[in-house]
Amino acid sequence: MLITLLTSLFIVAFCIILLAVRILFVRGGKFPDMHIGGSKAMREKGIGCVQSQDREARQNRRMTIDTMEQAVNKSSN
C-alpha cells in the first residue's frame, strides 16, 4: 500500500515538473493560452469563446421582444 502511494506521488510530481519546464527554464515562459479565443485557427473560422459571446450579447441586450422573436425564427429556419 505504501509503495503504491509513493509511486503515485512520484508520478504526479514528475508530471507537474514536466508541465512546468517551459515556465521554469524559458525566459518569459508561461503556459500556452488554451482559450478558444487565443487560437488563431479558431478566430479565422469565426469561432469564439462562449464567455466572450455571452458578454457581447449582454452588452447588446437592447433588443425588443419582437426583435428577439424574429432572430429566433430566422435561426430556426
QUINORCOR-V737436 format. One record per backbone hydrogen bond with DSSP energy under -0.5 kcal/mol. CO is the residue of the C=O (numbers start at 1). NH is the residue of the N-H. If there is no record, write none. Layout:
co = (CO;CO)
nh = (NH;NH)
This chain:
co = (1;2;3;4;5;6;7;8;9;10;11;12;13;14;15;16;17;18;20;21;22;26;32;35;36;38;39;40;41;42;42;43;46;49;50;51;52;53;54;55;56;58;64;65;66;67;68;69;70;71;72;73)
nh = (5;6;7;8;9;10;11;12;13;14;15;16;17;18;19;20;21;21;24;25;26;29;34;38;39;40;43;44;45;46;47;46;48;53;54;55;56;57;58;59;60;61;68;69;70;71;72;73;74;75;76;77)
